[in-house]
Amino acid sequence: MLEREEIERHIREMCAKKRFHFTRHAIDECFSEPEPIEPEEVIEALANYVEVVEDYRDDPRGHSCLVLTFESGKEDKPLHVLVGLRDPRTIIVITVYRPDPTLWSSDWKKRRW
């Protein structure tokens, strides 16, 4: 089992090596945002900074995790990206969204229940 730091490093490395796939849902979500997000921006952000927020090791579809990153490295533009980790040779970008401040803590790492 990969530890958080290993997962974060793996995601950055796969993005830097261009070893990723976007699901159709992820693409649709990128362009459904009020201010659309270019998929290339998502990969650039993930290659530069990623922090695991939630880890779903027991997901029946395979290991995945929700990660926090920031558009163009800007702390005022957070992104949440759900990343699939089933295959150690690539990552799958399952969904992308800008977290809603009413649903997430001010550091974007904890859900407000």
Phi and psi restraints in degrees (range 20) as a CNS / XPLOR table:
assign (resid 1 and name C) (resid 2 and name N)
       (resid 2 and name CA) (resid 2 and name C) 1.0 -77.0 20.0 2
assign (resid 2 and name N) (resid 2 and name CA)
       (resid 2 and name C) (resid 3 and name N) 1.0 140.3 20.0 2
assign (resid 2 and name C) (resid 3 and name N)
       (resid 3 and name CA) (resid 3 and name C) 1.0 -84.0 20.0 2
assign (resid 3 and name N) (resid 3 and name CA)
       (resid 3 and name C) (resid 4 and name N) 1.0 165.0 20.0 2
assign (resid 3 and name C) (resid 4 and name N)
       (resid 4 and name CA) (resid 4 and name C) 1.0 -52.7 20.0 2
assign (resid 4 and name N) (resid 4 and name CA)
       (resid 4 and name C) (resid 5 and name N) 1.0 -47.6 20.0 2
assign (resid 4 and name C) (resid 5 and name N)
       (resid 5 and name CA) (resid 5 and name C) 1.0 -62.7 20.0 2
assign (resid 5 and name N) (resid 5 and name CA)
       (resid 5 and name C) (resid 6 and name N) 1.0 -36.3 20.0 2
assign (resid 5 and name C) (resid 6 and name N)
       (resid 6 and name CA) (resid 6 and name C) 1.0 -69.5 20.0 2
assign (resid 6 and name N) (resid 6 and name CA)
       (resid 6 and name C) (resid 7 and name N) 1.0 -39.7 20.0 2
assign (resid 6 and name C) (resid 7 and name N)
       (resid 7 and name CA) (resid 7 and name C) 1.0 -62.1 20.0 2
assign (resid 7 and name N) (resid 7 and name CA)
       (resid 7 and name C) (resid 8 and name N) 1.0 -47.6 20.0 2
assign (resid 7 and name C) (resid 8 and name N)
       (resid 8 and name CA) (resid 8 and name C) 1.0 -60.9 20.0 2
assign (resid 8 and name N) (resid 8 and name CA)
       (resid 8 and name C) (resid 9 and name N) 1.0 -44.1 20.0 2
assign (resid 8 and name C) (resid 9 and name N)
       (resid 9 and name CA) (resid 9 and name C) 1.0 -63.4 20.0 2
assign (resid 9 and name N) (resid 9 and name CA)
       (resid 9 and name C) (resid 10 and name N) 1.0 -42.9 20.0 2
assign (resid 9 and name C) (resid 10 and name N)
       (resid 10 and name CA) (resid 10 and name C) 1.0 -60.4 20.0 2
assign (resid 10 and name N) (resid 10 and name CA)
       (resid 10 and name C) (resid 11 and name N) 1.0 -45.4 20.0 2
assign (resid 10 and name C) (resid 11 and name N)
       (resid 11 and name CA) (resid 11 and name C) 1.0 -61.7 20.0 2
assign (resid 11 and name N) (resid 11 and name CA)
       (resid 11 and name C) (resid 12 and name N) 1.0 -46.9 20.0 2
assign (resid 11 and name C) (resid 12 and name N)
       (resid 12 and name CA) (resid 12 and name C) 1.0 -59.9 20.0 2
assign (resid 12 and name N) (resid 12 and name CA)
       (resid 12 and name C) (resid 13 and name N) 1.0 -44.3 20.0 2
assign (resid 12 and name C) (resid 13 and name N)
       (resid 13 and name CA) (resid 13 and name C) 1.0 -64.7 20.0 2
assign (resid 13 and name N) (resid 13 and name CA)
       (resid 13 and name C) (resid 14 and name N) 1.0 -43.4 20.0 2
assign (resid 13 and name C) (resid 14 and name N)
       (resid 14 and name CA) (resid 14 and name C) 1.0 -63.9 20.0 2
assign (resid 14 and name N) (resid 14 and name CA)
       (resid 14 and name C) (resid 15 and name N) 1.0 -37.6 20.0 2
assign (resid 14 and name C) (resid 15 and name N)
       (resid 15 and name CA) (resid 15 and name C) 1.0 -67.9 20.0 2
assign (resid 15 and name N) (resid 15 and name CA)
       (resid 15 and name C) (resid 16 and name N) 1.0 -44.0 20.0 2
assign (resid 15 and name C) (resid 16 and name N)
       (resid 16 and name CA) (resid 16 and name C) 1.0 -62.5 20.0 2
assign (resid 16 and name N) (resid 16 and name CA)
       (resid 16 and name C) (resid 17 and name N) 1.0 -34.2 20.0 2
assign (resid 16 and name C) (resid 17 and name N)
       (resid 17 and name CA) (resid 17 and name C) 1.0 -88.5 20.0 2
assign (resid 17 and name N) (resid 17 and name CA)
       (resid 17 and name C) (resid 18 and name N) 1.0 2.0 20.0 2
assign (resid 17 and name C) (resid 18 and name N)
       (resid 18 and name CA) (resid 18 and name C) 1.0 60.8 20.0 2
assign (resid 18 and name N) (resid 18 and name CA)
       (resid 18 and name C) (resid 19 and name N) 1.0 40.9 20.0 2
assign (resid 18 and name C) (resid 19 and name N)
       (resid 19 and name CA) (resid 19 and name C) 1.0 -109.2 20.0 2
assign (resid 19 and name N) (resid 19 and name CA)
       (resid 19 and name C) (resid 20 and name N) 1.0 70.6 20.0 2
assign (resid 19 and name C) (resid 20 and name N)
       (resid 20 and name CA) (resid 20 and name C) 1.0 -147.5 20.0 2
assign (resid 20 and name N) (resid 20 and name CA)
       (resid 20 and name C) (resid 21 and name N) 1.0 161.1 20.0 2
assign (resid 20 and name C) (resid 21 and name N)
       (resid 21 and name CA) (resid 21 and name C) 1.0 -137.1 20.0 2
assign (resid 21 and name N) (resid 21 and name CA)
       (resid 21 and name C) (resid 22 and name N) 1.0 143.4 20.0 2
assign (resid 21 and name C) (resid 22 and name N)
       (resid 22 and name CA) (resid 22 and name C) 1.0 -102.7 20.0 2
assign (resid 22 and name N) (resid 22 and name CA)
       (resid 22 and name C) (resid 23 and name N) 1.0 136.2 20.0 2
assign (resid 22 and name C) (resid 23 and name N)
       (resid 23 and name CA) (resid 23 and name C) 1.0 -75.5 20.0 2
assign (resid 23 and name N) (resid 23 and name CA)
       (resid 23 and name C) (resid 24 and name N) 1.0 161.4 20.0 2
assign (resid 23 and name C) (resid 24 and name N)
       (resid 24 and name CA) (resid 24 and name C) 1.0 -58.5 20.0 2
assign (resid 24 and name N) (resid 24 and name CA)
       (resid 24 and name C) (resid 25 and name N) 1.0 -40.2 20.0 2
assign (resid 24 and name C) (resid 25 and name N)
       (resid 25 and name CA) (resid 25 and name C) 1.0 -59.4 20.0 2
assign (resid 25 and name N) (resid 25 and name CA)
       (resid 25 and name C) (resid 26 and name N) 1.0 -43.5 20.0 2
assign (resid 25 and name C) (resid 26 and name N)
       (resid 26 and name CA) (resid 26 and name C) 1.0 -61.9 20.0 2
assign (resid 26 and name N) (resid 26 and name CA)
       (resid 26 and name C) (resid 27 and name N) 1.0 -43.9 20.0 2
assign (resid 26 and name C) (resid 27 and name N)
       (resid 27 and name CA) (resid 27 and name C) 1.0 -61.8 20.0 2
assign (resid 27 and name N) (resid 27 and name CA)
       (resid 27 and name C) (resid 28 and name N) 1.0 -46.1 20.0 2
assign (resid 27 and name C) (resid 28 and name N)
       (resid 28 and name CA) (resid 28 and name C) 1.0 -59.6 20.0 2
assign (resid 28 and name N) (resid 28 and name CA)
       (resid 28 and name C) (resid 29 and name N) 1.0 -42.1 20.0 2
assign (resid 28 and name C) (resid 29 and name N)
       (resid 29 and name CA) (resid 29 and name C) 1.0 -65.3 20.0 2
assign (resid 29 and name N) (resid 29 and name CA)
       (resid 29 and name C) (resid 30 and name N) 1.0 -40.0 20.0 2
assign (resid 29 and name C) (resid 30 and name N)
       (resid 30 and name CA) (resid 30 and name C) 1.0 -55.5 20.0 2
assign (resid 30 and name N) (resid 30 and name CA)
       (resid 30 and name C) (resid 31 and name N) 1.0 -44.0 20.0 2
assign (resid 30 and name C) (resid 31 and name N)
       (resid 31 and name CA) (resid 31 and name C) 1.0 -91.1 20.0 2
assign (resid 31 and name N) (resid 31 and name CA)
       (resid 31 and name C) (resid 32 and name N) 1.0 -4.1 20.0 2
assign (resid 31 and name C) (resid 32 and name N)
       (resid 32 and name CA) (resid 32 and name C) 1.0 -92.3 20.0 2
assign (resid 32 and name N) (resid 32 and name CA)
       (resid 32 and name C) (resid 33 and name N) 1.0 -9.2 20.0 2
assign (resid 32 and name C) (resid 33 and name N)
       (resid 33 and name CA) (resid 33 and name C) 1.0 -65.1 20.0 2
assign (resid 33 and name N) (resid 33 and name CA)
       (resid 33 and name C) (resid 34 and name N) 1.0 148.1 20.0 2
assign (resid 33 and name C) (resid 34 and name N)
       (resid 34 and name CA) (resid 34 and name C) 1.0 -54.2 20.0 2
assign (resid 34 and name N) (resid 34 and name CA)
       (resid 34 and name C) (resid 35 and name N) 1.0 -37.9 20.0 2
assign (resid 34 and name C) (resid 35 and name N)
       (resid 35 and name CA) (resid 35 and name C) 1.0 -112.6 20.0 2
assign (resid 35 and name N) (resid 35 and name CA)
       (resid 35 and name C) (resid 36 and name N) 1.0 97.5 20.0 2
assign (resid 35 and name C) (resid 36 and name N)
       (resid 36 and name CA) (resid 36 and name C) 1.0 -52.7 20.0 2
assign (resid 36 and name N) (resid 36 and name CA)
       (resid 36 and name C) (resid 37 and name N) 1.0 149.2 20.0 2
assign (resid 36 and name C) (resid 37 and name N)
       (resid 37 and name CA) (resid 37 and name C) 1.0 -110.7 20.0 2
assign (resid 37 and name N) (resid 37 and name CA)
       (resid 37 and name C) (resid 38 and name N) 1.0 123.7 20.0 2
assign (resid 37 and name C) (resid 38 and name N)
       (resid 38 and name CA) (resid 38 and name C) 1.0 -74.5 20.0 2
assign (resid 38 and name N) (resid 38 and name CA)
       (resid 38 and name C) (resid 39 and name N) 1.0 132.8 20.0 2
assign (resid 38 and name C) (resid 39 and name N)
       (resid 39 and name CA) (resid 39 and name C) 1.0 -53.1 20.0 2
assign (resid 39 and name N) (resid 39 and name CA)
       (resid 39 and name C) (resid 40 and name N) 1.0 -35.5 20.0 2
assign (resid 39 and name C) (resid 40 and name N)
       (resid 40 and name CA) (resid 40 and name C) 1.0 -62.3 20.0 2
assign (resid 40 and name N) (resid 40 and name CA)
       (resid 40 and name C) (resid 41 and name N) 1.0 -34.9 20.0 2
assign (resid 40 and name C) (resid 41 and name N)
       (resid 41 and name CA) (resid 41 and name C) 1.0 -65.8 20.0 2
assign (resid 41 and name N) (resid 41 and name CA)
       (resid 41 and name C) (resid 42 and name N) 1.0 -37.2 20.0 2
assign (resid 41 and name C) (resid 42 and name N)
       (resid 42 and name CA) (resid 42 and name C) 1.0 -62.7 20.0 2
assign (resid 42 and name N) (resid 42 and name CA)
       (resid 42 and name C) (resid 43 and name N) 1.0 -47.2 20.0 2
assign (resid 42 and name C) (resid 43 and name N)
       (resid 43 and name CA) (resid 43 and name C) 1.0 -65.5 20.0 2
assign (resid 43 and name N) (resid 43 and name CA)
       (resid 43 and name C) (resid 44 and name N) 1.0 -41.9 20.0 2
assign (resid 43 and name C) (resid 44 and name N)
       (resid 44 and name CA) (resid 44 and name C) 1.0 -61.0 20.0 2
assign (resid 44 and name N) (resid 44 and name CA)
       (resid 44 and name C) (resid 45 and name N) 1.0 -43.9 20.0 2
assign (resid 44 and name C) (resid 45 and name N)
       (resid 45 and name CA) (resid 45 and name C) 1.0 -62.3 20.0 2
assign (resid 45 and name N) (resid 45 and name CA)
       (resid 45 and name C) (resid 46 and name N) 1.0 -45.5 20.0 2
assign (resid 45 and name C) (resid 46 and name N)
       (resid 46 and name CA) (resid 46 and name C) 1.0 -65.0 20.0 2
assign (resid 46 and name N) (resid 46 and name CA)
       (resid 46 and name C) (resid 47 and name N) 1.0 -33.9 20.0 2
assign (resid 46 and name C) (resid 47 and name N)
       (resid 47 and name CA) (resid 47 and name C) 1.0 -69.4 20.0 2
assign (resid 47 and name N) (resid 47 and name CA)
       (resid 47 and name C) (resid 48 and name N) 1.0 -25.6 20.0 2
assign (resid 47 and name C) (resid 48 and name N)
       (resid 48 and name CA) (resid 48 and name C) 1.0 -96.5 20.0 2
assign (resid 48 and name N) (resid 48 and name CA)
       (resid 48 and name C) (resid 49 and name N) 1.0 -35.5 20.0 2
assign (resid 48 and name C) (resid 49 and name N)
       (resid 49 and name CA) (resid 49 and name C) 1.0 -156.0 20.0 2
assign (resid 49 and name N) (resid 49 and name CA)
       (resid 49 and name C) (resid 50 and name N) 1.0 133.3 20.0 2
assign (resid 49 and name C) (resid 50 and name N)
       (resid 50 and name CA) (resid 50 and name C) 1.0 -152.3 20.0 2
assign (resid 50 and name N) (resid 50 and name CA)
       (resid 50 and name C) (resid 51 and name N) 1.0 137.6 20.0 2
assign (resid 50 and name C) (resid 51 and name N)
       (resid 51 and name CA) (resid 51 and name C) 1.0 -134.6 20.0 2
assign (resid 51 and name N) (resid 51 and name CA)
       (resid 51 and name C) (resid 52 and name N) 1.0 126.2 20.0 2
assign (resid 51 and name C) (resid 52 and name N)
       (resid 52 and name CA) (resid 52 and name C) 1.0 -68.3 20.0 2
assign (resid 52 and name N) (resid 52 and name CA)
       (resid 52 and name C) (resid 53 and name N) 1.0 126.5 20.0 2
assign (resid 52 and name C) (resid 53 and name N)
       (resid 53 and name CA) (resid 53 and name C) 1.0 -100.7 20.0 2
assign (resid 53 and name N) (resid 53 and name CA)
       (resid 53 and name C) (resid 54 and name N) 1.0 -45.2 20.0 2
assign (resid 53 and name C) (resid 54 and name N)
       (resid 54 and name CA) (resid 54 and name C) 1.0 -139.7 20.0 2
assign (resid 54 and name N) (resid 54 and name CA)
       (resid 54 and name C) (resid 55 and name N) 1.0 137.2 20.0 2
assign (resid 54 and name C) (resid 55 and name N)
       (resid 55 and name CA) (resid 55 and name C) 1.0 -115.7 20.0 2
assign (resid 55 and name N) (resid 55 and name CA)
       (resid 55 and name C) (resid 56 and name N) 1.0 122.4 20.0 2
assign (resid 55 and name C) (resid 56 and name N)
       (resid 56 and name CA) (resid 56 and name C) 1.0 -111.1 20.0 2
assign (resid 56 and name N) (resid 56 and name CA)
       (resid 56 and name C) (resid 57 and name N) 1.0 71.9 20.0 2
assign (resid 56 and name C) (resid 57 and name N)
       (resid 57 and name CA) (resid 57 and name C) 1.0 -68.0 20.0 2
assign (resid 57 and name N) (resid 57 and name CA)
       (resid 57 and name C) (resid 58 and name N) 1.0 -29.3 20.0 2
assign (resid 57 and name C) (resid 58 and name N)
       (resid 58 and name CA) (resid 58 and name C) 1.0 -99.1 20.0 2
assign (resid 58 and name N) (resid 58 and name CA)
       (resid 58 and name C) (resid 59 and name N) 1.0 14.6 20.0 2
assign (resid 58 and name C) (resid 59 and name N)
       (resid 59 and name CA) (resid 59 and name C) 1.0 -61.0 20.0 2
assign (resid 59 and name N) (resid 59 and name CA)
       (resid 59 and name C) (resid 60 and name N) 1.0 127.4 20.0 2
assign (resid 59 and name C) (resid 60 and name N)
       (resid 60 and name CA) (resid 60 and name C) 1.0 -60.6 20.0 2
assign (resid 60 and name N) (resid 60 and name CA)
       (resid 60 and name C) (resid 61 and name N) 1.0 -20.2 20.0 2
assign (resid 60 and name C) (resid 61 and name N)
       (resid 61 and name CA) (resid 61 and name C) 1.0 -85.7 20.0 2
assign (resid 61 and name N) (resid 61 and name CA)
       (resid 61 and name C) (resid 62 and name N) 1.0 -6.2 20.0 2
assign (resid 61 and name C) (resid 62 and name N)
       (resid 62 and name CA) (resid 62 and name C) 1.0 121.8 20.0 2
assign (resid 62 and name N) (resid 62 and name CA)
       (resid 62 and name C) (resid 63 and name N) 1.0 159.9 20.0 2
assign (resid 62 and name C) (resid 63 and name N)
       (resid 63 and name CA) (resid 63 and name C) 1.0 -57.8 20.0 2
assign (resid 63 and name N) (resid 63 and name CA)
       (resid 63 and name C) (resid 64 and name N) 1.0 131.8 20.0 2
assign (resid 63 and name C) (resid 64 and name N)
       (resid 64 and name CA) (resid 64 and name C) 1.0 -146.3 20.0 2
assign (resid 64 and name N) (resid 64 and name CA)
       (resid 64 and name C) (resid 65 and name N) 1.0 167.5 20.0 2
assign (resid 64 and name C) (resid 65 and name N)
       (resid 65 and name CA) (resid 65 and name C) 1.0 -153.1 20.0 2
assign (resid 65 and name N) (resid 65 and name CA)
       (resid 65 and name C) (resid 66 and name N) 1.0 151.2 20.0 2
assign (resid 65 and name C) (resid 66 and name N)
       (resid 66 and name CA) (resid 66 and name C) 1.0 -92.8 20.0 2
assign (resid 66 and name N) (resid 66 and name CA)
       (resid 66 and name C) (resid 67 and name N) 1.0 126.4 20.0 2
assign (resid 66 and name C) (resid 67 and name N)
       (resid 67 and name CA) (resid 67 and name C) 1.0 -121.4 20.0 2
assign (resid 67 and name N) (resid 67 and name CA)
       (resid 67 and name C) (resid 68 and name N) 1.0 153.9 20.0 2
assign (resid 67 and name C) (resid 68 and name N)
       (resid 68 and name CA) (resid 68 and name C) 1.0 -104.3 20.0 2
assign (resid 68 and name N) (resid 68 and name CA)
       (resid 68 and name C) (resid 69 and name N) 1.0 135.0 20.0 2
assign (resid 68 and name C) (resid 69 and name N)
       (resid 69 and name CA) (resid 69 and name C) 1.0 -145.7 20.0 2
assign (resid 69 and name N) (resid 69 and name CA)
       (resid 69 and name C) (resid 70 and name N) 1.0 -179.5 20.0 2
assign (resid 69 and name C) (resid 70 and name N)
       (resid 70 and name CA) (resid 70 and name C) 1.0 -134.3 20.0 2
assign (resid 70 and name N) (resid 70 and name CA)
       (resid 70 and name C) (resid 71 and name N) 1.0 137.3 20.0 2
assign (resid 70 and name C) (resid 71 and name N)
       (resid 71 and name CA) (resid 71 and name C) 1.0 -59.0 20.0 2
assign (resid 71 and name N) (resid 71 and name CA)
       (resid 71 and name C) (resid 72 and name N) 1.0 130.1 20.0 2
assign (resid 71 and name C) (resid 72 and name N)
       (resid 72 and name CA) (resid 72 and name C) 1.0 46.4 20.0 2
assign (resid 72 and name N) (resid 72 and name CA)
       (resid 72 and name C) (resid 73 and name N) 1.0 30.5 20.0 2
assign (resid 72 and name C) (resid 73 and name N)
       (resid 73 and name CA) (resid 73 and name C) 1.0 71.2 20.0 2
assign (resid 73 and name N) (resid 73 and name CA)
       (resid 73 and name C) (resid 74 and name N) 1.0 14.7 20.0 2
assign (resid 73 and name C) (resid 74 and name N)
       (resid 74 and name CA) (resid 74 and name C) 1.0 -91.4 20.0 2
assign (resid 74 and name N) (resid 74 and name CA)
       (resid 74 and name C) (resid 75 and name N) 1.0 121.5 20.0 2
assign (resid 74 and name C) (resid 75 and name N)
       (resid 75 and name CA) (resid 75 and name C) 1.0 -66.5 20.0 2
assign (resid 75 and name N) (resid 75 and name CA)
       (resid 75 and name C) (resid 76 and name N) 1.0 -15.3 20.0 2
assign (resid 75 and name C) (resid 76 and name N)
       (resid 76 and name CA) (resid 76 and name C) 1.0 -91.1 20.0 2
assign (resid 76 and name N) (resid 76 and name CA)
       (resid 76 and name C) (resid 77 and name N) 1.0 2.4 20.0 2
assign (resid 76 and name C) (resid 77 and name N)
       (resid 77 and name CA) (resid 77 and name C) 1.0 -128.3 20.0 2
assign (resid 77 and name N) (resid 77 and name CA)
       (resid 77 and name C) (resid 78 and name N) 1.0 71.5 20.0 2
assign (resid 77 and name C) (resid 78 and name N)
       (resid 78 and name CA) (resid 78 and name C) 1.0 -73.3 20.0 2
assign (resid 78 and name N) (resid 78 and name CA)
       (resid 78 and name C) (resid 79 and name N) 1.0 150.2 20.0 2
assign (resid 78 and name C) (resid 79 and name N)
       (resid 79 and name CA) (resid 79 and name C) 1.0 -130.3 20.0 2
assign (resid 79 and name N) (resid 79 and name CA)
       (resid 79 and name C) (resid 80 and name N) 1.0 141.9 20.0 2
assign (resid 79 and name C) (resid 80 and name N)
       (resid 80 and name CA) (resid 80 and name C) 1.0 -107.3 20.0 2
assign (resid 80 and name N) (resid 80 and name CA)
       (resid 80 and name C) (resid 81 and name N) 1.0 133.1 20.0 2
assign (resid 80 and name C) (resid 81 and name N)
       (resid 81 and name CA) (resid 81 and name C) 1.0 -129.8 20.0 2
assign (resid 81 and name N) (resid 81 and name CA)
       (resid 81 and name C) (resid 82 and name N) 1.0 125.4 20.0 2
assign (resid 81 and name C) (resid 82 and name N)
       (resid 82 and name CA) (resid 82 and name C) 1.0 -90.5 20.0 2
assign (resid 82 and name N) (resid 82 and name CA)
       (resid 82 and name C) (resid 83 and name N) 1.0 120.9 20.0 2
assign (resid 82 and name C) (resid 83 and name N)
       (resid 83 and name CA) (resid 83 and name C) 1.0 -117.2 20.0 2
assign (resid 83 and name N) (resid 83 and name CA)
       (resid 83 and name C) (resid 84 and name N) 1.0 128.6 20.0 2
assign (resid 83 and name C) (resid 84 and name N)
       (resid 84 and name CA) (resid 84 and name C) 1.0 -87.8 20.0 2
assign (resid 84 and name N) (resid 84 and name CA)
       (resid 84 and name C) (resid 85 and name N) 1.0 137.1 20.0 2
assign (resid 84 and name C) (resid 85 and name N)
       (resid 85 and name CA) (resid 85 and name C) 1.0 -122.9 20.0 2
assign (resid 85 and name N) (resid 85 and name CA)
       (resid 85 and name C) (resid 86 and name N) 1.0 22.7 20.0 2
assign (resid 85 and name C) (resid 86 and name N)
       (resid 86 and name CA) (resid 86 and name C) 1.0 -58.5 20.0 2
assign (resid 86 and name N) (resid 86 and name CA)
       (resid 86 and name C) (resid 87 and name N) 1.0 -43.9 20.0 2
assign (resid 86 and name C) (resid 87 and name N)
       (resid 87 and name CA) (resid 87 and name C) 1.0 -102.3 20.0 2
assign (resid 87 and name N) (resid 87 and name CA)
       (resid 87 and name C) (resid 88 and name N) 1.0 120.5 20.0 2
assign (resid 87 and name C) (resid 88 and name N)
       (resid 88 and name CA) (resid 88 and name C) 1.0 -68.2 20.0 2
assign (resid 88 and name N) (resid 88 and name CA)
       (resid 88 and name C) (resid 89 and name N) 1.0 -9.0 20.0 2
assign (resid 88 and name C) (resid 89 and name N)
       (resid 89 and name CA) (resid 89 and name C) 1.0 -93.8 20.0 2
assign (resid 89 and name N) (resid 89 and name CA)
       (resid 89 and name C) (resid 90 and name N) 1.0 -3.1 20.0 2
assign (resid 89 and name C) (resid 90 and name N)
       (resid 90 and name CA) (resid 90 and name C) 1.0 -159.7 20.0 2
assign (resid 90 and name N) (resid 90 and name CA)
       (resid 90 and name C) (resid 91 and name N) 1.0 172.5 20.0 2
assign (resid 90 and name C) (resid 91 and name N)
       (resid 91 and name CA) (resid 91 and name C) 1.0 -125.1 20.0 2
assign (resid 91 and name N) (resid 91 and name CA)
       (resid 91 and name C) (resid 92 and name N) 1.0 156.4 20.0 2
assign (resid 91 and name C) (resid 92 and name N)
       (resid 92 and name CA) (resid 92 and name C) 1.0 -117.6 20.0 2
assign (resid 92 and name N) (resid 92 and name CA)
       (resid 92 and name C) (resid 93 and name N) 1.0 122.9 20.0 2
assign (resid 92 and name C) (resid 93 and name N)
       (resid 93 and name CA) (resid 93 and name C) 1.0 -85.7 20.0 2
assign (resid 93 and name N) (resid 93 and name CA)
       (resid 93 and name C) (resid 94 and name N) 1.0 108.3 20.0 2
assign (resid 93 and name C) (resid 94 and name N)
       (resid 94 and name CA) (resid 94 and name C) 1.0 -86.5 20.0 2
assign (resid 94 and name N) (resid 94 and name CA)
       (resid 94 and name C) (resid 95 and name N) 1.0 -43.0 20.0 2
assign (resid 94 and name C) (resid 95 and name N)
       (resid 95 and name CA) (resid 95 and name C) 1.0 -155.6 20.0 2
assign (resid 95 and name N) (resid 95 and name CA)
       (resid 95 and name C) (resid 96 and name N) 1.0 159.9 20.0 2
assign (resid 95 and name C) (resid 96 and name N)
       (resid 96 and name CA) (resid 96 and name C) 1.0 -142.0 20.0 2
assign (resid 96 and name N) (resid 96 and name CA)
       (resid 96 and name C) (resid 97 and name N) 1.0 136.3 20.0 2
assign (resid 96 and name C) (resid 97 and name N)
       (resid 97 and name CA) (resid 97 and name C) 1.0 -158.7 20.0 2
assign (resid 97 and name N) (resid 97 and name CA)
       (resid 97 and name C) (resid 98 and name N) 1.0 160.2 20.0 2
assign (resid 97 and name C) (resid 98 and name N)
       (resid 98 and name CA) (resid 98 and name C) 1.0 -88.3 20.0 2
assign (resid 98 and name N) (resid 98 and name CA)
       (resid 98 and name C) (resid 99 and name N) 1.0 122.3 20.0 2
assign (resid 98 and name C) (resid 99 and name N)
       (resid 99 and name CA) (resid 99 and name C) 1.0 -65.8 20.0 2
assign (resid 99 and name N) (resid 99 and name CA)
       (resid 99 and name C) (resid 100 and name N) 1.0 140.8 20.0 2
assign (resid 99 and name C) (resid 100 and name N)
       (resid 100 and name CA) (resid 100 and name C) 1.0 -79.2 20.0 2
assign (resid 100 and name N) (resid 100 and name CA)
       (resid 100 and name C) (resid 101 and name N) 1.0 122.3 20.0 2
assign (resid 100 and name C) (resid 101 and name N)
       (resid 101 and name CA) (resid 101 and name C) 1.0 -63.1 20.0 2
assign (resid 101 and name N) (resid 101 and name CA)
       (resid 101 and name C) (resid 102 and name N) 1.0 -19.7 20.0 2
assign (resid 101 and name C) (resid 102 and name N)
       (resid 102 and name CA) (resid 102 and name C) 1.0 -78.6 20.0 2
assign (resid 102 and name N) (resid 102 and name CA)
       (resid 102 and name C) (resid 103 and name N) 1.0 -16.1 20.0 2
assign (resid 102 and name C) (resid 103 and name N)
       (resid 103 and name CA) (resid 103 and name C) 1.0 -106.6 20.0 2
assign (resid 103 and name N) (resid 103 and name CA)
       (resid 103 and name C) (resid 104 and name N) 1.0 -12.5 20.0 2
assign (resid 103 and name C) (resid 104 and name N)
       (resid 104 and name CA) (resid 104 and name C) 1.0 -127.8 20.0 2
assign (resid 104 and name N) (resid 104 and name CA)
       (resid 104 and name C) (resid 105 and name N) 1.0 152.2 20.0 2
assign (resid 104 and name C) (resid 105 and name N)
       (resid 105 and name CA) (resid 105 and name C) 1.0 -62.7 20.0 2
assign (resid 105 and name N) (resid 105 and name CA)
       (resid 105 and name C) (resid 106 and name N) 1.0 166.3 20.0 2
assign (resid 105 and name C) (resid 106 and name N)
       (resid 106 and name CA) (resid 106 and name C) 1.0 -64.8 20.0 2
assign (resid 106 and name N) (resid 106 and name CA)
       (resid 106 and name C) (resid 107 and name N) 1.0 -20.8 20.0 2
assign (resid 106 and name C) (resid 107 and name N)
       (resid 107 and name CA) (resid 107 and name C) 1.0 -94.2 20.0 2
assign (resid 107 and name N) (resid 107 and name CA)
       (resid 107 and name C) (resid 108 and name N) 1.0 3.5 20.0 2
assign (resid 107 and name C) (resid 108 and name N)
       (resid 108 and name CA) (resid 108 and name C) 1.0 69.7 20.0 2
assign (resid 108 and name N) (resid 108 and name CA)
       (resid 108 and name C) (resid 109 and name N) 1.0 15.5 20.0 2
assign (resid 108 and name C) (resid 109 and name N)
       (resid 109 and name CA) (resid 109 and name C) 1.0 -107.8 20.0 2
assign (resid 109 and name N) (resid 109 and name CA)
       (resid 109 and name C) (resid 110 and name N) 1.0 -14.5 20.0 2
assign (resid 109 and name C) (resid 110 and name N)
       (resid 110 and name CA) (resid 110 and name C) 1.0 -131.3 20.0 2
assign (resid 110 and name N) (resid 110 and name CA)
       (resid 110 and name C) (resid 111 and name N) 1.0 136.3 20.0 2
assign (resid 110 and name C) (resid 111 and name N)
       (resid 111 and name CA) (resid 111 and name C) 1.0 -73.9 20.0 2
assign (resid 111 and name N) (resid 111 and name CA)
       (resid 111 and name C) (resid 112 and name N) 1.0 144.0 20.0 2
assign (resid 111 and name C) (resid 112 and name N)
       (resid 112 and name CA) (resid 112 and name C) 1.0 -94.2 20.0 2
assign (resid 112 and name N) (resid 112 and name CA)
       (resid 112 and name C) (resid 113 and name N) 1.0 110.4 20.0 2
